[in-house]
Amino acid sequence: MTGASYHRHEQALWREGIDRVLVHLPAGEGVRSFELGGAEALVWLSLDEPTGNAELAQRLADFAAVDAVDAALANLRAEGLLKQ
């Protein structure tokens, strides 16, 4: 993943817990709920504004490996929680 800039889905509602981030995303007639932990939670919390993966990896270097940040971005995008 290079050169892309990511941001949270604009319709996502979320709350930060002690060791998790809870995210709710409207889906059709209902809501999809997600419980993010580890690198996914770190990435989510770091996306206050659109940010590229290289910047995220640098920002989170003390907390997560580059591969973990890339995997978290891929997972969050696959679930529809992030937009490019």
HUZI-V355254 format. One record per run of one state. SS is the DSSP state (a for helix, b for strand, c for the rest). FROM is the first residue (numbers start at 1). LEN is the number of residues. If there is no record, write none. Layout:
ss->SS from->FROM len->LEN
ss->SS from->FROM len->LEN
This chain:
ss->c from->1 len->4
ss->b from->5 len->4
ss->c from->9 len->4
ss->b from->13 len->4
ss->c from->17 len->4
ss->b from->21 len->7
ss->c from->28 len->2
ss->b from->30 len->7
ss->c from->37 len->1
ss->a from->38 len->9
ss->c from->47 len->4
ss->b from->51 len->2
ss->a from->53 len->7
ss->c from->60 len->6
ss->a from->66 len->13
ss->c from->79 len->3
ss->b from->82 len->2
ss->c from->84 len->1
